[in-house]
């Protein structure tokens, strides 16, 4: 696995959207478009999928917002917990 991350210059705005908007239920189209552009840059850099590693980001970004697979980490953890709980 080769991990591709956003540019360091993008971290502040990514974080600001989470803390100043998403945690308050604010969903701005401008922020969605910014996240889409970051995802597009990741794809251009070789990413074959993107993990939404913060519980608030899936409020803003859905699979329809990206050309590459989008993995909601909260959903992935919940599914894994259910599978673990149902093991014999």
N, C-alpha and C positions, 0 to 999 in steps of 0.2 A: 504494500500500500504506500502510495506517495501522497503526503498531505500537502494541500495547497491552502493557504490562509489569506485573508484580506491584507491589503497593503497597510503598513503601520499608520500611514497618513489617513486611513479610513476609520481606524479604531474609535476616535473621538466621536465622530458623527454616528457611528453604529451604536455606541454606548448611549449617546444623548437621546437618540430616538427611543431606546428602551426605557431609560430612566425618566425622561421628561414627557413622553407621550404614551407609550404602550402600557406602562404600569398604572396609568390613569385612564386607560380605555380610549385614548385618543388615537384614531387611525387616519393618518393623513395620506392622501394620494402622492404627494411630493415625497414622503418618506418611503412609501412602497416603491416608487420609481427609483429612488436612490438605492434601496436594497436590491432591486432588480438589476441595476447597473453593476453593483458589486458582484452579484452572482454571475452576471455575464462576463465580467473580468476574470473571475475564478475559472469559468469554463474555458475562456481563451487561454488561460495559464495551464490548462490540462485537467481541471477537475471534471470528474465524470458524475459527480453528485454533490449535494451540499447538505450538511447537517445543521439544522436549526438548533444550536446548542443552548439556547435560552428559552425558558418557558413562555415568554411573552412574544417572541418573534412569530410563532405560528398564528397569532392573532392578525398579523399584517401580511405574511407571505404564505401562499398556498401553492400547490403543485402547478396550478394554471399560470402562476407568475414566473415560471422558469422553464427552460428547455431541457435541463438536466434533472434527474431525480432529486426530490426534496424530502429529507428525512426529518420528521418532527421527533426530537429526542424524548419528549414526554410520552408520546404515543409508543415509541420503540421500547422505552423502559416499562411502561404499563403492560405491553404485550409479553415482554420477557418475564415479568413478574407472574402473570397469569400462567404462562407455560411452565414456569418453575413450580408454581403452586399445584398444578394439575399432574405433575410427574408422579409415577407410582413408586 
